[in-house]
Amino acid sequence: MSDYSSNIGIVGGGIAGLIAACTLQEQGIKTVIFERSKSPSTDGAGITISPNGLKVLEKLQLKDSFKAASFVPDNICFHQKNINITKIESPINFITSSRYILLQLLQQKYLDLGGEILYGHKYKSINQDKIKIKFTNDMEYKVNHILACDGINSSIREEFFPLSGPPVYSGYQAWRGIGKAEQSDAKFYFGKGKHIVSYPINNKGEVSFTAVVKNNSVTSDSWRIKGSQSELHKDFNEFDKNIFPRLDSSDEIYKWGIYIRPVLKSIYIKNITLLGDAAHPMVPFLGQGGCMAIEDGYAFGRLAGANAKNFSKAQAEFEKIRLYRKNMIQASSKTQGKIYHLNNPLTVSCRNIFLKYTPVVKVRMQKIWYYEIDKEVEKLIN
Ligand SMILES: Cc1cc2nc3c(=O)[nH]c(=O)nc-3n(C[C@H](O)[C@H](O)[C@H](O)COP(=O)(O)OP(=O)(O)OC[C@H]3O[C@@H](n4cnc5c(N)ncnc54)[C@H](O)[C@@H]3O)c2cc1C
């Protein structure tokens, strides 16, 4: 069995885990990723990466390759059902892509940096005193610190932050798929208690959509439950069907329930630190969950490097710069859902007037999109 006693053990090889792992390796800190999947993810679901996330990809020298394999939308357009409200020019460094592309680039970078990913390792338990992690395949490893990057259903969070409670259904059900369309903008369509977002994910005409409906009957949180086009169109019957990209078959449609967890007062305990969705899952209405995972991974990596492997100090500083921001964005994402789904004709008109005649989107997103995690880290370590 390999000796990982001088490595940071990262549970979960998603966005947070891989970004943390790459940043740590670059700082000369050895890591190992334990991932429950048996092989690298091939999930083609869409993802938008705003300038705050792209900044980190630039630091990891991945910006150009990510951009080249993705799409840079011309505008962000807003519609009330099918009627155009307004459009704003897309910010520079706003990229629409596929999760698969992002993960693939990160995995390759991590391996090039000498990192190791152990697939088929589903977390089972931690012995915190001995800093040992055990997996359901009965393998057990001693490491020197633990990063819990195991996503919204984090078992580590469940076990070591028991007061936080399990994930709860947010009341929103989402549909997703990837089809074909001639589209160069990111588009939002609002309706009563529902909205649709679509954007190209590459230069090959592939367009991702997410359609969200308020629905009080609890739906599973699995991303892989198949839906059908007829069910989708039934849920969104007041919208023109052509809003959705062309799908060759219903096989490409998935539906699932969006879950959240309560805010935590602290995101570390002894030698375990929570990152990404394990720490702060959020409703996806600002497109920031992945970007927060990126900021988290980078921040922890740099702080651990700067504190010469004094992980307790890195943890305290990490919490200091991350907790407020993540809680703020978690709350703003919730509010955004309410704004998208307004019901009352008067408030709908007000929203649309604000969108059309004021720079509300740019002002609201300023603090989120133009935050530079590298500068925040520098302030702490210099
Ligand atoms: C509909 C929707 C749209 C979204 N759109 C955007 C967007 O446009 N932009 C954006 O920034 N964010 C978006 N997000 C949010 C984003 O997807 C998540 O916030 C992000 O994936 C979180 O990254 P993570 O690494 O923390 O978790 P994950 O990506 O969930 O990765 C967790 C990893 O841990 C592994 N794992 C889980 N349990 C275990 C275990 N027990 N043992 C070992 N490994 C384990 C998993 O297999 C996975 O590889 C969206 C989310 C949704 C639901």
The ligand as an SDF file (V2000), in Angstrom:
LIG
                    3D

 53 58  0  0  0  0  0  0  0  0999 V2000
  -28.5470   23.0500  -12.3580 C   0  0  0  0  0  0  0  0  0  0  0  0
  -27.2200   23.4820  -11.8890 C   0  0  0  0  0  0  0  0  0  0  0  0
  -26.5280   24.3700  -12.6560 C   0  0  0  0  0  0  0  0  0  0  0  0
  -25.3120   24.8780  -12.1980 C   0  0  0  0  0  0  0  0  0  0  0  0
  -24.6820   25.7800  -12.9690 N   0  0  0  0  0  0  0  0  0  0  0  0
  -23.5350   26.3350  -12.5190 C   0  0  0  0  0  0  0  0  0  0  0  0
  -22.8580   27.3030  -13.3040 C   0  0  0  0  0  0  0  0  0  0  0  0
  -23.2870   27.6420  -14.4020 O   0  0  0  0  0  0  0  0  0  0  0  0
  -21.7260   27.8610  -12.7930 N   0  0  0  0  0  0  0  0  0  0  0  0
  -21.2140   27.4870  -11.5790 C   0  0  0  0  0  0  0  0  0  0  0  0
  -20.1850   28.0350  -11.1620 O   0  0  0  0  0  0  0  0  0  0  0  0
  -21.8370   26.5430  -10.8220 N   0  0  0  0  0  0  0  0  0  0  0  0
  -22.9720   25.9600  -11.2600 C   0  0  0  0  0  0  0  0  0  0  0  0
  -23.5950   24.9950  -10.5220 N   0  0  0  0  0  0  0  0  0  0  0  0
  -23.0060   24.5730   -9.2330 C   0  0  0  0  0  0  0  0  0  0  0  0
  -21.8370   23.6200   -9.3960 C   0  0  0  0  0  0  0  0  0  0  0  0
  -22.1620   22.5440  -10.2290 O   0  0  0  0  0  0  0  0  0  0  0  0
  -21.4030   23.0580   -8.0460 C   0  0  0  0  0  0  0  0  0  0  0  0
  -21.4110   24.0660   -7.0950 O   0  0  0  0  0  0  0  0  0  0  0  0
  -19.9940   22.4540   -8.1560 C   0  0  0  0  0  0  0  0  0  0  0  0
  -20.0210   21.3090   -8.9800 O   0  0  0  0  0  0  0  0  0  0  0  0
  -19.4430   22.1250   -6.7760 C   0  0  0  0  0  0  0  0  0  0  0  0
  -18.1880   21.5250   -6.9050 O   0  0  0  0  0  0  0  0  0  0  0  0
  -17.6750   20.5050   -5.8090 P   0  0  0  0  0  0  0  0  0  0  0  0
  -16.3440   20.0520   -6.2660 O   0  0  0  0  0  0  0  0  0  0  0  0
  -17.7950   21.1270   -4.4690 O   0  0  0  0  0  0  0  0  0  0  0  0
  -18.7120   19.3150   -5.8120 O   0  0  0  0  0  0  0  0  0  0  0  0
  -18.9900   18.2690   -6.9680 P   0  0  0  0  0  0  0  0  0  0  0  0
  -18.7810   18.8650   -8.2900 O   0  0  0  0  0  0  0  0  0  0  0  0
  -20.3230   17.6800   -6.6450 O   0  0  0  0  0  0  0  0  0  0  0  0
  -17.8720   17.1490   -6.7590 O   0  0  0  0  0  0  0  0  0  0  0  0
  -17.9060   16.2740   -5.6620 C   0  0  0  0  0  0  0  0  0  0  0  0
  -17.0130   15.0800   -6.0020 C   0  0  0  0  0  0  0  0  0  0  0  0
  -16.9350   14.2460   -4.8420 O   0  0  0  0  0  0  0  0  0  0  0  0
  -17.1810   12.9060   -5.2030 C   0  0  0  0  0  0  0  0  0  0  0  0
  -17.7620   12.2610   -4.0210 N   0  0  0  0  0  0  0  0  0  0  0  0
  -18.9800   12.4530   -3.4930 C   0  0  0  0  0  0  0  0  0  0  0  0
  -19.1670   11.6870   -2.4110 N   0  0  0  0  0  0  0  0  0  0  0  0
  -18.0290   10.9840   -2.2420 C   0  0  0  0  0  0  0  0  0  0  0  0
  -17.6240   10.0080   -1.2980 C   0  0  0  0  0  0  0  0  0  0  0  0
  -18.4470    9.5990   -0.3210 N   0  0  0  0  0  0  0  0  0  0  0  0
  -16.3760    9.4880   -1.4140 N   0  0  0  0  0  0  0  0  0  0  0  0
  -15.5380    9.8930   -2.3960 C   0  0  0  0  0  0  0  0  0  0  0  0
  -15.8860   10.8130   -3.3570 N   0  0  0  0  0  0  0  0  0  0  0  0
  -17.1120   11.3490   -3.2610 C   0  0  0  0  0  0  0  0  0  0  0  0
  -18.1440   13.0010   -6.3830 C   0  0  0  0  0  0  0  0  0  0  0  0
  -18.1500   11.8370   -7.1580 O   0  0  0  0  0  0  0  0  0  0  0  0
  -17.5880   14.2260   -7.1230 C   0  0  0  0  0  0  0  0  0  0  0  0
  -16.5710   13.8710   -8.0120 O   0  0  0  0  0  0  0  0  0  0  0  0
  -24.7860   24.4510  -10.9560 C   0  0  0  0  0  0  0  0  0  0  0  0
  -25.4650   23.5020  -10.2010 C   0  0  0  0  0  0  0  0  0  0  0  0
  -26.6760   23.0280  -10.6500 C   0  0  0  0  0  0  0  0  0  0  0  0
  -27.4090   22.0370   -9.8070 C   0  0  0  0  0  0  0  0  0  0  0  0
  1  2  1  0
  2  3  1  0
  2 52  2  0
  3  4  2  0
  4  5  1  0
  4 50  1  0
  5  6  2  0
  6  7  1  0
  6 13  1  0
  7  8  2  0
  7  9  1  0
  9 10  1  0
 10 11  2  0
 10 12  1  0
 12 13  2  0
 13 14  1  0
 14 15  1  0
 14 50  1  0
 15 16  1  0
 16 17  1  0
 16 18  1  0
 18 19  1  0
 18 20  1  0
 20 21  1  0
 20 22  1  0
 22 23  1  0
 23 24  1  0
 24 25  2  0
 24 26  1  0
 24 27  1  0
 27 28  1  0
 28 29  2  0
 28 30  1  0
 28 31  1  0
 31 32  1  0
 32 33  1  0
 33 34  1  0
 33 48  1  0
 34 35  1  0
 35 36  1  0
 35 46  1  0
 36 37  1  0
 36 45  1  0
 37 38  2  0
 38 39  1  0
 39 40  1  0
 39 45  2  0
 40 41  1  0
 40 42  2  0
 42 43  1  0
 43 44  2  0
 44 45  1  0
 46 47  1  0
 46 48  1  0
 48 49  1  0
 50 51  2  0
 51 52  1  0
 52 53  1  0
M  END
$$$$
